Amino acid sequence: MPKKKINYREAITEIEETIQAIENEELDVDQLSDKVKRVSELLKICKEKLHNTEKEVENILNEMEE
């Protein structure tokens, strides 16, 4: 089954929840490794979305100047 495409807000929320769980020492060592890997994936998704959005905004602004 393909993974649901996550949006930026969902990714940030999941990252924040994971950070909170780590800070509250709610994760055991096995969970910690999995969660850190997941956060790494989410950060890549967020970075890509921000980069794409920046390009789109720049294109729009350039079009407005023409």
N, C-alpha and C positions, 0 to 999 in steps of 0.2 A: 504494500500500500504506500503510495507516495506521501511524503510529508507535506503537511499544510504549509503554504507559504506564510511566513510570519511577517507582520508589519513592524515598523520601527517602534511604535508604542509598546507592543507586546514584548518585543525583545528587551527593551529598556526595563520594563516591569519585571521580567524574569531575571534579568541581571541584578536588579535591586533586591529582589526576594532572596536570591542566592547569597548576595553579600550580607544581607541581614542574618541569614541562617548561619553563615560562617562566623560572623561577629558574635552571635549568640551561642556559638559552639553547639549547634543542633545537629551537625553532620559528623558521622564517623569517618574514618580514614577512607574506606571504600567509596562512600558517597562523595566525599570531598574530591577525589580524583575525577569522578564522572562529572560532577558539577563544574569543576574548573575547565574541563574539556568543553562542556556545553557553553559556558560563558565565553570561552575563546571563539567558538563558532558564532555566537550571537554578536560579539564585538566586530567580527569580520562583516557580518550582515549589516550592522549599523553603519560601519565605516563606508561600505559600498553604497548604501542608500544615501548617506550624507554627500558622498562624492557625486553621485548621479544627480541629486537635487541641486547641488551647487552648479553643475554644468547646465542644467535646465534653466536655472535662474539667470545665469550669465547669458545664455542664448536669448532669453526673453528680453533682458535688458539691452542687449546688442540690437535686437530687432526694433526695440522702441526708439533707439538712437538714429535709426536709418530713416 
